[in-house]
Amino acid sequence: MALSIEAEQLGKKFGKTAALSAATFRFDGVGAIGYLGPNGAGKTTTLKLLTRLLRPSTGHARINGTDVTARPKEALWDVGAVIESPDPYPQQTGREALQMVGEFRGLSPERLRDQIERYAKLLELPPLERRTGKLSKGQRQRIVLASALISEPQIILLDEPTSGLDPAERVIIRNLLVELKRTRLILMSSHLLPEVTEICDRVIFVNEGKIVAQDTVAGLAGRFKETQIDVEFVAAPAADRLASLTGLASKVEAVGPSRYRLTFDGSDEARTKLLLACQQIGAIRSFASSTLSLEDAYLKLMRPDGQRPT
């Protein structure tokens, strides 16, 4: 079956406020798409329209070519979704929560048992006999994700799937999504550009309810060619020793007691020269590209002068 997710002039108003305006995109086949934007940009609204949790004010949402509003059962039968971080019923055990969803999905008892064990391992779930109300947020979130995946849906819609998780939990979910995208079509919202870069093949930027850019991750990387490096010395160097960076970096900015941000032209040659120069200044604890936040990436895309709005 051909896989596709499509929005055609999709819009949603709440009173006079437009939460989403004329969103248009289409993705076919397997892979992962990152849906990026700040809080309130329209990401969750879009996912709710794609799953019929909301009805559109304008336009159409289609899954595998089927209109979600007109024929929801047909459109969504092979969709797994986690939107707005729902919690399982606190009195249920983890196993009961997964069994309930599996039974709703029509899995046989044998198949359901095997799937529960499979995702317990893949997502490193806590002991399944514990009541979910006594679990941490991250543990509950992994159980909810397992419930969305337990029927092996071919279309997966996720609303900030790693929000609020610790680094180890993020790695577990990232690794699973990287594996799943080989055979599924995933659309995931996020405000974390590094996370999307690690998981996704394509990206959509949305802001104030409007899609402002669509591109491949490689294309995005080309637009935002990294021109900043953070270097941290074991001990803070004397100011006069930093003079050797003049000419190699257009700007040297202190961002900590022994950490500096170096702005340069982004070339590999300049990066190598900067590393050698820093090694002459003093022992280095770390030397790495400065991580782009979503806000910084968005400002670079939409505001070439890089200035923050006032």
C-alpha positions as CSV (number, residue, x, y, z in Angstrom):
1,M,0.0,0.0,0.0
2,A,1.3,3.5,-0.9
3,L,1.8,5.6,2.1
4,S,1.0,9.3,2.1
5,I,0.2,12.3,4.4
6,E,-1.3,15.3,2.8
7,A,-2.6,18.7,3.8
8,E,-4.3,20.8,1.1
9,Q,-5.0,24.5,2.1
10,L,-5.7,23.1,5.6
11,G,-6.8,25.7,8.0
12,K,-8.4,26.0,11.5
13,K,-10.0,29.1,13.2
14,F,-11.1,29.4,16.8
15,G,-13.4,32.3,16.6
16,K,-11.5,35.0,14.8
17,T,-8.1,33.5,15.6
18,A,-6.5,31.5,12.9
19,A,-4.5,28.6,14.5
20,L,-3.5,27.3,11.1
21,S,-3.8,29.0,7.7
22,A,-3.7,27.3,4.3
23,A,-1.2,24.6,5.2
24,T,-0.2,22.6,2.2
25,F,2.2,19.7,2.1
26,R,2.4,16.1,0.8
27,F,4.8,13.3,1.7
28,D,4.8,9.9,0.1
29,G,6.5,6.6,0.9
30,V,8.5,5.8,4.0
31,G,10.7,8.1,6.0
32,A,10.4,10.7,8.8
33,I,9.3,14.3,8.5
34,G,10.0,16.9,11.2
35,Y,7.3,19.5,11.8
36,L,9.2,22.4,13.4
37,G,8.0,25.5,15.1
38,P,7.9,27.4,18.4
39,N,5.1,26.9,20.9
40,G,1.8,28.1,19.5
41,A,3.0,27.9,15.9
42,G,0.2,25.5,14.9
43,K,2.0,22.1,15.1
44,T,-0.5,20.4,17.4
45,T,-3.4,21.9,15.6
46,T,-2.2,20.3,12.4
47,L,-1.8,16.9,14.0
48,K,-5.3,17.1,15.4
49,L,-6.7,17.9,12.0
50,L,-4.8,14.9,10.5
51,T,-6.4,12.6,13.1
52,R,-9.9,14.2,13.2
53,L,-9.6,15.4,16.7
54,L,-10.4,18.7,15.1
55,R,-12.5,19.5,12.0
56,P,-10.9,21.9,9.5
57,S,-12.3,25.3,8.9
58,T,-10.9,25.2,5.4
59,G,-9.1,22.7,3.2
60,H,-8.5,19.0,3.5
61,A,-6.4,16.5,5.4
62,R,-5.8,13.1,3.8
63,I,-4.1,9.9,4.9
64,N,-3.2,7.5,2.2
65,G,-5.3,9.5,-0.2
66,T,-8.5,9.3,2.0
67,D,-10.1,12.4,3.4
68,V,-9.9,12.3,7.2
69,T,-13.1,14.3,7.8
70,A,-15.2,12.6,5.2
71,R,-14.1,9.0,5.9
72,P,-12.3,8.9,9.2
73,K,-12.5,5.2,9.9
74,E,-11.0,4.3,6.5
75,A,-8.4,7.0,6.7
76,L,-7.1,6.3,10.2
77,W,-7.4,2.6,10.6
78,D,-3.6,2.2,10.0
79,V,-2.5,5.3,11.9
80,G,-0.8,5.4,15.3
81,A,-0.7,8.8,17.0
82,V,0.4,10.4,20.3
83,I,-0.8,14.0,20.6
84,E,-0.4,16.3,23.6
85,S,1.2,13.7,25.8
86,P,-1.8,11.7,27.0
87,D,-1.4,9.7,30.2
88,P,-2.7,6.1,30.7
89,Y,-5.3,5.6,33.4
90,P,-3.3,5.9,36.7
91,Q,-5.1,2.8,38.2
92,Q,-4.0,0.6,35.4
93,T,-0.8,-1.4,35.3
94,G,1.4,-0.9,32.3
95,R,0.4,-4.3,30.9
96,E,-3.3,-3.5,31.3
97,A,-2.9,-0.1,29.5
98,L,-1.2,-1.9,26.6
99,Q,-3.7,-4.7,26.5
100,M,-6.6,-2.3,26.4
101,V,-5.3,-0.6,23.3
102,G,-4.3,-3.8,21.6
103,E,-7.8,-5.2,22.1
104,F,-9.3,-2.0,20.7
105,R,-7.0,-2.5,17.7
106,G,-8.3,-6.1,17.2
107,L,-5.0,-8.0,18.0
108,S,-5.4,-11.6,18.9
109,P,-4.4,-12.6,22.5
110,E,-1.3,-14.3,21.2
111,R,-0.3,-11.5,18.9
112,L,-1.0,-8.9,21.7
113,R,1.2,-10.8,24.2
114,D,4.1,-11.0,21.7
115,Q,3.8,-7.3,20.8
116,I,3.7,-6.2,24.5
117,E,7.0,-8.1,25.1
118,R,8.5,-6.7,21.9
119,Y,7.8,-3.1,22.8
120,A,8.7,-3.6,26.4
121,K,12.2,-4.5,25.2
122,L,12.5,-1.9,22.4
123,L,11.3,1.0,24.7
124,E,12.9,-0.4,27.9
125,L,9.5,-0.1,29.7
126,P,9.3,-0.3,33.5
127,P,8.0,-3.5,35.1
128,L,4.6,-3.9,33.5
129,E,2.8,-4.9,36.7
130,R,3.3,-1.5,38.2
131,R,0.4,0.9,38.2
132,T,1.1,3.7,35.8
133,G,0.1,6.4,38.3
134,K,3.2,5.5,40.2
135,L,5.5,5.8,37.3
136,S,7.7,8.8,36.2
137,K,6.5,11.0,33.4
138,G,9.1,9.5,31.1
139,Q,8.0,6.0,31.9
140,R,4.4,6.8,31.3
141,Q,5.3,8.5,28.0
142,R,7.1,5.4,26.8
143,I,4.1,3.3,27.6
144,V,1.8,5.6,25.7
145,L,4.2,5.5,22.7
146,A,4.2,1.7,22.9
147,S,0.4,1.6,22.9
148,A,0.4,3.7,19.7
149,L,2.9,1.3,18.0
150,I,1.6,-2.0,19.3
151,S,-0.6,-2.7,16.2
152,E,2.4,-1.8,13.9
153,P,0.7,1.1,12.1
154,Q,2.2,2.2,8.8
155,I,1.5,5.9,9.5
156,I,2.8,7.4,12.8
157,L,1.9,10.9,14.0
158,L,3.8,12.2,17.1
159,D,3.5,15.4,18.9
160,E,6.9,16.3,20.5
161,P,7.6,12.6,21.4
162,T,10.6,13.3,23.6
163,S,9.4,16.4,25.4
164,G,10.1,16.2,29.1
165,L,12.3,13.1,28.8
166,D,15.7,12.7,30.2
167,P,18.7,12.2,27.8
168,A,18.7,8.4,28.2
169,E,15.0,8.2,27.4
170,R,15.5,10.5,24.4
171,V,18.1,8.1,23.0
172,I,15.7,5.1,23.4
173,I,13.0,6.8,21.4
174,R,15.3,8.3,18.8
175,N,16.8,4.9,18.1
176,L,13.4,3.3,17.7
177,L,12.1,6.0,15.4
178,V,15.2,5.8,13.2
179,E,14.6,2.1,12.8
180,L,10.8,2.5,12.2
181,K,11.2,5.1,9.5
182,R,12.8,2.5,7.2
183,T,9.4,0.9,6.8
184,R,6.9,3.5,8.0
185,L,5.9,7.1,7.3
186,I,6.4,9.3,10.4
187,L,5.4,12.9,10.9
188,M,6.7,14.3,14.2
189,S,6.4,17.8,15.6
190,S,9.2,19.2,17.7
191,H,10.9,22.4,18.7
192,L,14.3,20.7,18.9
193,L,16.3,21.1,15.7
194,P,19.1,18.7,16.7
195,E,16.5,16.0,17.5
196,V,14.8,16.4,14.1
197,T,18.2,16.4,12.3
198,E,19.1,13.1,13.9
199,I,15.7,11.4,13.0
200,C,14.1,13.0,10.0
201,D,14.7,13.1,6.3
202,R,12.6,16.2,5.6
203,V,11.4,19.2,7.6
204,I,8.6,21.7,7.6
205,F,8.9,25.1,9.4
206,V,5.7,26.5,10.7
207,N,5.2,29.8,12.6
208,E,2.1,31.7,13.6
209,G,-0.1,29.2,11.9
210,K,1.7,29.4,8.5
211,I,4.1,27.1,6.8
212,V,7.2,29.2,6.1
213,A,9.6,26.6,4.6
214,Q,9.8,23.0,3.6
215,D,13.1,21.3,2.7
216,T,15.2,18.1,3.1
217,V,17.4,17.9,6.2
218,A,20.4,18.2,3.8
219,G,18.9,21.3,2.3
220,L,18.3,22.8,5.7
221,A,21.9,22.1,6.7
222,G,23.0,23.9,3.6
223,R,21.0,26.9,4.5
224,F,22.3,27.0,8.0
225,K,25.9,26.1,7.4
226,E,27.4,26.2,10.8
227,T,29.6,29.2,11.3
228,Q,30.1,29.0,15.1
229,I,32.2,26.8,17.2
230,D,32.3,26.6,21.0
231,V,35.7,25.9,22.5
232,E,36.2,25.3,26.2
233,F,39.7,25.3,27.7
234,V,40.7,23.4,30.8
235,A,41.7,26.7,32.3
236,A,40.7,30.2,31.3
237,P,43.5,31.6,29.0
238,A,45.0,35.0,29.4
239,A,43.3,37.6,27.1
240,D,46.4,38.3,25.1
241,R,46.7,34.6,24.2
242,L,43.4,34.8,22.3
243,A,44.9,37.3,19.9
244,S,46.2,34.4,17.8
245,L,42.6,33.8,16.8
246,T,42.4,37.2,15.1
247,G,42.1,36.7,11.3
248,L,40.8,33.1,11.7
249,A,37.6,34.1,13.5
250,S,35.6,37.2,12.7
251,K,34.3,37.2,16.3
252,V,35.5,35.7,19.6
253,E,32.9,35.9,22.3
254,A,33.2,34.7,25.9
255,V,30.2,32.5,26.9
256,G,31.6,31.2,30.1
257,P,34.7,31.4,32.4
258,S,36.8,29.3,30.1
259,R,34.4,28.8,27.1
260,Y,34.4,30.9,23.9
261,R,32.2,31.1,20.8
262,L,34.1,31.6,17.6
263,T,32.4,32.9,14.5
264,F,34.0,32.0,11.2
265,D,33.3,31.4,7.5
266,G,32.1,27.8,8.0
267,S,34.9,26.2,5.8
268,D,36.7,23.0,6.8
269,E,40.0,24.8,6.3
270,A,39.1,27.5,8.7
271,R,37.8,25.0,11.3
272,T,41.1,23.1,11.2
273,K,43.1,26.2,11.6
274,L,41.0,27.3,14.5
275,L,41.5,24.0,16.2
276,L,45.3,24.2,15.8
277,A,45.3,27.7,17.1
278,C,43.3,26.8,20.1
279,Q,45.6,23.9,20.9
280,Q,48.5,26.4,21.0
281,I,46.5,28.6,23.4
282,G,46.0,25.9,26.0
283,A,44.6,22.5,26.9
284,I,41.1,22.0,25.4
285,R,38.2,20.3,27.2
286,S,35.8,20.5,24.2
287,F,35.7,21.9,20.6
288,A,32.4,21.5,18.8
289,S,29.9,23.3,16.6
290,S,27.6,25.5,18.5
291,T,24.2,23.8,18.6
292,L,21.4,25.6,16.7
293,S,18.2,26.0,18.6
294,L,15.0,26.1,16.7
295,E,14.6,29.8,17.4
296,D,18.1,30.6,16.1
297,A,17.5,28.5,12.9
298,Y,14.1,30.1,12.4
299,L,15.6,33.6,12.8
300,K,18.4,32.8,10.3
301,L,15.8,31.5,7.8
302,M,13.2,34.3,8.1
303,R,15.4,37.2,9.2
304,P,18.7,37.4,7.2
305,D,20.0,40.1,9.6
306,G,19.7,37.6,12.4
307,Q,18.0,40.2,14.6
308,R,15.4,39.2,17.1
309,P,12.1,40.9,16.8
310,T,11.4,43.7,19.2
